[in-house]
């Protein structure tokens, strides 16, 4: 019934109207395919290429940093406080006070050699992935001897 009504409606149109309606239908199909198929595919392709480029950059950085990452991961055993205390003992430093502060740890050292302090902090950064957030160094009367307060965090 509906098909017969549509066929009759089409027959009632002039040749020019049929031609215009055909062109309109073709344009609607092209626009519909563009908006519903081509545009989403193009957007997904662009997004994928951007993500691939980003992943390639990250992979290259990981290849370069691989040995360092493995060494740092192996060095991290226990809590940050334990790690800092162990590394200080290995460096020959005595920690006067250590206090956890959330993700950080506050460390006080009294009467330590400045060079030993700097070497210890550099080794923590290089080998264990522990960064200095804050550092206060006060000199003592003896040459090269300092008191230090540091706030350390894991990277």
C-alpha positions as CSV (number, residue, x, y, z in Angstrom):
1,X,0.0,0.0,0.0
2,X,2.7,2.4,1.0
3,X,4.8,1.3,-2.0
4,X,1.9,2.0,-4.3
5,X,1.4,5.4,-2.8
6,X,5.0,6.3,-3.2
7,X,5.0,5.1,-6.8
8,X,2.0,7.2,-7.6
9,X,3.6,10.2,-5.9
10,X,6.7,9.7,-8.0
11,X,4.6,9.4,-11.2
12,X,2.8,12.6,-10.4
13,X,6.2,14.6,-10.5
14,X,7.4,16.1,-13.7
15,X,10.6,15.0,-15.3
16,X,12.4,18.1,-14.0
17,X,11.2,17.5,-10.4
18,X,12.3,13.8,-10.6
19,X,15.7,14.9,-11.8
20,X,16.0,17.5,-9.0
21,X,14.8,15.0,-6.4
22,X,17.4,12.5,-7.7
23,X,20.2,15.0,-7.5
24,X,19.0,16.0,-3.9
25,X,19.0,12.3,-2.9
26,X,22.6,11.8,-4.4
27,X,23.8,14.9,-2.5
28,X,22.2,13.7,0.7
29,X,23.8,10.3,0.4
30,X,27.3,11.9,-0.3
31,X,26.9,14.2,2.7
32,X,25.6,11.4,4.9
33,X,28.5,9.2,4.0
34,X,31.0,12.0,4.6
35,X,29.5,12.9,8.0
36,X,28.7,9.3,9.2
37,X,31.6,7.4,7.7
38,X,34.5,9.4,6.3
39,X,34.7,12.1,9.0
40,X,34.8,9.7,12.0
41,X,37.3,7.5,10.2
42,X,39.5,10.4,9.4
43,X,39.3,11.7,13.0
44,X,40.2,8.2,14.3
45,X,43.1,8.0,11.9
46,X,44.5,11.3,12.9
47,X,44.1,10.4,16.6
48,X,45.8,7.1,16.1
49,X,48.7,8.6,14.2
50,X,49.2,11.1,17.1
51,X,49.1,8.4,19.7
52,X,51.6,6.2,17.6
53,X,54.0,9.2,17.4
54,X,53.7,9.7,21.2
55,X,54.2,6.0,21.9
56,X,57.2,5.9,19.6
57,X,58.8,8.9,21.5
58,X,58.1,7.1,24.8
59,X,59.5,3.8,23.5
60,X,62.7,5.6,22.4
61,X,63.1,7.3,25.8
62,X,62.6,3.9,27.5
63,X,65.2,2.2,25.3
64,X,67.7,5.0,26.2
65,X,66.8,4.9,29.9
66,X,66.3,1.2,30.2
67,X,69.5,0.4,32.1
68,X,68.9,3.4,34.4
69,X,65.3,2.4,35.1
70,X,66.3,-1.2,35.8
71,X,69.1,0.0,38.2
72,X,66.8,2.4,40.0
73,X,64.0,-0.2,40.3
74,X,66.4,-2.7,41.7
75,X,67.7,-0.1,44.3
76,X,64.2,0.6,45.6
77,X,63.5,-1.9,48.3
78,X,61.4,-0.9,51.3
79,X,60.1,2.6,52.2
80,X,61.7,5.9,51.3
81,X,62.9,6.3,54.9
82,X,64.6,2.9,54.8
83,X,66.2,3.6,51.5
84,X,67.6,7.0,52.6
85,X,68.9,5.5,55.9
86,X,70.6,2.6,54.2
87,X,72.2,4.9,51.6
88,X,73.4,7.3,54.3
89,X,75.0,4.4,56.2
90,X,76.8,3.2,53.0
91,X,78.0,6.8,52.4
92,X,79.4,7.0,56.0
93,X,76.8,9.6,57.1
94,X,74.8,9.5,60.3
95,X,71.3,10.8,60.2
96,X,70.4,12.8,63.3
97,X,66.7,12.8,62.6
98,X,64.4,11.3,59.9
99,X,60.7,12.1,59.7
100,X,58.2,10.9,57.0
101,X,56.0,13.7,55.6
102,X,53.5,12.1,53.3
103,X,55.3,11.1,50.1
104,X,58.4,12.9,51.3
105,X,60.9,12.4,54.1
106,X,62.7,15.1,56.1
107,X,66.3,14.3,57.1
108,X,68.6,16.2,59.4
109,X,72.4,15.6,59.5
110,X,74.7,17.2,62.0
111,X,78.4,17.6,61.6
112,X,78.9,16.0,58.2
113,X,81.4,16.8,55.5
114,X,80.0,19.0,52.8
115,X,81.5,16.9,50.0
116,X,80.2,13.7,51.5
117,X,76.7,15.3,51.8
118,X,76.7,16.4,48.2
119,X,78.0,13.0,47.0
120,X,75.3,11.2,49.0
121,X,72.5,13.4,47.6
122,X,73.9,13.0,44.0
123,X,74.0,9.2,44.5
124,X,70.5,9.1,45.8
125,X,69.3,11.0,42.7
126,X,71.4,9.0,40.2
127,X,71.1,5.5,41.7
128,X,67.8,5.4,43.6
129,X,65.6,8.0,42.0
130,X,65.3,10.1,45.1
131,X,65.2,13.9,44.5
132,X,65.9,16.8,46.8
133,X,62.8,18.9,47.3
134,X,64.3,21.3,49.8
135,X,67.8,21.7,51.2
136,X,69.2,23.9,54.0
137,X,72.9,23.8,54.8
138,X,74.5,25.6,57.7
139,X,78.3,25.8,58.0
140,X,80.0,24.9,61.2
141,X,83.2,26.4,62.7
142,X,85.3,23.5,61.3
143,X,86.2,23.8,57.7
144,X,84.1,21.7,55.3
145,X,81.8,20.5,58.1
146,X,78.0,21.4,57.9
147,X,74.7,20.8,59.4
148,X,72.0,20.0,56.8
149,X,68.3,19.6,56.6
150,X,66.8,18.0,53.5
151,X,63.4,17.1,52.2
152,X,63.6,14.1,49.8
153,X,61.0,12.5,47.5
154,X,60.9,9.6,45.1
155,X,60.6,10.3,41.4
